[in-house]
Amino acid sequence: MNKQEAKERIEKLRKEINYHRYLYHVLDRQEISDAANDSLKHELAKIEERFPEFKTADSPTQRVGGRPLPGFKKIKHGSPMLSLNDVFTEEELRDWEERIKKLVTSYQLPATSLDYFAELKVDGFAISLIYENGIFKTGSTRGDGKIGEDVTENLKTIESIPLRLHDPKEFSKEKEVREIFKKFPRVREAVSKIPGIIEVRGEVYMTKKSFEAVNKEQEKKGLPVFANPRNIAAGSMRQLDPKVAASRRLDFFAYDLVTDLGQKTHEEEHLIAKLFGFKTMDLVRRCDDLGEVMKFFREVGDKREKLPFLIDGVVAQVNSGDIFERLGVVGKAPRGAVALKFPGKEATTVVEDIIVQIGRTGVLTPVAVLKPVDVGGVMVSRATLHNMDEIKRLDVRSGDTVIVQRAGDVIPDIVKVFPNLRPKGSREFRMPRIFCGQKVVRREGESAHKILYPERCKLVVHEKFYHFVSKHAFDIQGLGPKIVDRLIEEGPVKDPADLFLLKESDVAPLERFAEKSAENLIRSIQEKKEIELPRFIYALGILHVGEETAIDLAGNFGTLEKLERASFEKLNGIMNIGPVVAQSIYEWFQEPRNKELIKKLLKVGVNPKSYKPPTTSHKLKGMTFVLTGGLESMSRDEAKARIRAWGGDISETVSKKTSYVVAGSDPGSKLKHAQKLGVKVIDEKEFLQLIR
């Protein structure tokens, strides 16, 4: 990126970020997720760091919040309420430490004196509390960092905010208080008397349980549900009627003591706040070095889903108050603290190209080639664009800045395009007219483009092999795409049945194949000759037949022979199988080439075992379930097996006929679709009660 490109990109990013910032902070409205907004700001900060000559005072990286809303008294903060700079990797965290170590050295302080205090970054709403002679006097929002809004009456409705400071002497006999006094004499001295004025800052938030309860009330009243707990917390603080805030069951964590009571470390500030009666986080840690900070970060990540509230990272702060103050402020963020953020479920990146891939049925799928980006802890470099209808809906083009989503059972997907960041001269994507030497067609009423004779396309042949050996089909260990490609191109394999005729002497001569690995591969293939009927049906790669349809077919016919002889009418009469799918199955088994493949598979020893649904009860008979998101108590496959065992059916798509959508952690788009259709959504706890 040259200077001119950097300047243009910076201008576009600032305009886009400011637009979303105004929506979020001033109008209490949100069009993109926090993760996506963080990603845009992170990109801007990186470019400004590389080209500091373009950094200006009005850049979003130098600001904190939006303008205060009218309707509330304005309060000037005694000291600015700062935000934190974000880091997303251990490397960025260590870069931060290197910068502050250089400053510490320049102050002639020993770098070895650096230790850190790590705490949770709660996804809430920052506020400041002022107490006079121990009585809660005023509470204000951050506002623009210098001037906030007086929301005292709303804050009084939060029970975890004390209306009068506790006198620690009243609890001096408590074991925990005695231990604090013994270990931290400065803390004991600091709380020996109630100060005349004290300012404490912290986070107003909503627990997951309260969030669910509020949204259930919204649904009962026929009102739209809230997007996330933070929006409710922020909106509640801006309600002119305190009764509204009281009804939201908000909570509060204190994380900062502004007033100097003789404390020397941030750890002591937490303890002083706790002794005065403020709710503080239990999950905190003083760390000798960044290695311990990262260990804490990973431990928190493991516990994240089980916490009663939402967090989006961990705050790492220089523990020494003196060093923290001397490090000062850069822009509107303190140098001595950063937010180490968890990978977002959404992130922004750039579409570098749009290519076309072909599947085993001859359907063409446009795919966005992305500038690699970390989404949910996984580096994503490609995202499906599904079909031309989806491309037109998004209006996505090569060169666009986009939001990529990866949630629950959803593969990487583009959910939004930023047209204002689009490069000049960008062109709309067009599906190729010729692919694999064949004409590309799109039949009336269909969304997909395809070629008419997929069996003549080398790419399709390879895709069919990949599908045949995949996890939910024959599940042949050690037979990945690269080896399949070599067997087709260099070996004697022409169709899937040939795999079962392979000998070690056929495999060993292939490039990089050792004698032992050849022996292991042949053994893996031979072990899969005995196969369950649903897996066999799925492996055939019939158009529209996924795992669940394969299980339905196996359950209704029991044997391969009966399925082969099934009429269209019989197929169409099966629950969850409509006329389009029934026609596809019927035509597949009538095709001579497919009949020959089945004969050959049976001849080489493949044995699709007869199948009977493993039903132990009819409790769920007539009910259809859709699963979305992760479950804690069991895997997705185990949950499906339990549903079938109780006589229920499973579908991969949500419709009005769906009985329940089981929503685990990080549910995908199926949840939104269910809510739109009015389908009942249950959580894991309710699901477990159903299958007891």
CORHUUR-V81757 format. One line per field, one symbol per residue. ss: DSSP state (H for helix, E for strand, L for the rest). phi: phi as a letter, one per 20 degrees, with the letter a starting at -180 (. if undefined). psi: psi as a letter, one per 40 degrees, with the letter a starting at -180 (. if undefined). Layout:
# CORHUUR-V81757
ss: ???
phi: ???
psi: ???
This chain:
# CORHUUR-V81757
ss: LLHHHHHHHHHHHHHHHHHHHHHHHLLLLLLLLHHHHHHHHHHHHHHHHHLHHHLLLLLHHHLLLLLLLLLLLEEELLLLLLEEEEELLHHHHHHHHHHHHHHHHHLLLLHHHLLEEEEEEELLEEEEEEEELLEEEEEEELLLLLEEEELHHHHLLLLLLLLELLLHHHHLLLHHHHHHHHHLHHHHHHLLLLLLEEEEEEEEELLHHHHHHHHHHHHHLLLLLLLLHHHHHHHHHLLLLHHHHHHLLLEEEEEEELLLLLLLEHHHHHHHHHHLLLLLLLLEEEELLHHHHHHHHHHHHHHHHHLLLLEEEEEEEELEHHHHHHHLEELLEEEEEEEEELLLLEEEEEEEEEEEEELLLLEEEEEEEEEEEEELLEEEEEEELLLHHHHHHHLLLLLLEEEEELLLLLLLEEEEELHHHLLLLLLLLLLLLEELLEEEELLLLLLLEEELLHHHLHHHHHHHHHHHLLLLLLLLLLLLHHHHHHHHHHLLLLLHHHHHHLLHHHHHLLLLLLHHHHHHHHHHHHLLLEEEHHHHHHHLLLLLLLHHHHHHHHHHHLLHHHHHLLLHHHHHLLLLLLHHHHHHHHHHHHLHHHHHHHHHHHHLLLEEELLLLLLLLLLLLLLEEEEELELLLLLHHHHHHHHHHLLLEELLLLLLLLLEEEELELLLHHHHHHHHHLLLEELHHHHHHHLL
phi: .effffffffffffffffffffgfedelcbdcfgfffgffffffffffffcffefcfefgfdddceffffocfeceffcgeeddfecccffffffffffffffgffemdfffffcccdbfefeccfbcddddlndfdbccefmendcddfcgfffffeffefecffegffdfefgfffffffecgfffffdfbfffcbdcdacebcffffffffffffffemdffefaffffgffffdefeffffffelecbcecbdefednfdcfgfffffgffeoefcfeecbecfbfgfffffgfffgfegfeffceccrcedcgfffffgfffmcdmccffebbdeefgffcbdbdfeacdcddefeneecfceedfgbecmncfdcbbfdmaffffffflecfnfeceddbcleefgbedbddgfefffmfcffcffecblmcfeccfgndeeebdfcffeegffgffffgfgefgedflefndegffggfffeddeedbgffgedfdgffegffgmeefffffffffgfffefebfggffffffmfgmdegffffffffedncfgfffefegffffefgmdefffffffffffefgffffffgffffeofcffgccgfedbdgdgndddcdbnedeeaeffffffffffenedccecebfefebdedeflfeffffffffemffdcefffffffef
psi: hiddddddddddddddddddddddddefihdiidddddddddddddddddgeeehideideeicaaiiiieiiihhidiihiaiiiieidddddddddddddddddefihdeehiihhiighgahhihhhhhfehhdihiidbeddhaihfddddeehdehhdhhihddeeeehdddddddddgddddddedihidhhhhiahhihidddddddddddddefiiiididdddddddeehdhdddddeefiihhhehhdhheeieiddddddddddeeihihdgihhhdidddddddddddddeddeieihieahhhihdhdddddddaihbfiideiihhiihieiiiahhdihihihaeeehhhhhhhihhihhfehhheihiecadddddddfhiheihihhighbehihiheiigdeehiieiiiihhidhhfeihhihiheieiiiidgdeehdddddddddddeidebefhhegidddddddddeafhdiddddeeiidddddeihehiddddddddddddeedhiidddddddefhhehaddddddddddddidddddehidddddehhehaddddddddddeehddddddddddddeehghiihhhgheifdehehhihhhiiideiiddddddddddeeiihieihieehdihhhaifiaedddddddefhhhiaddddddde.
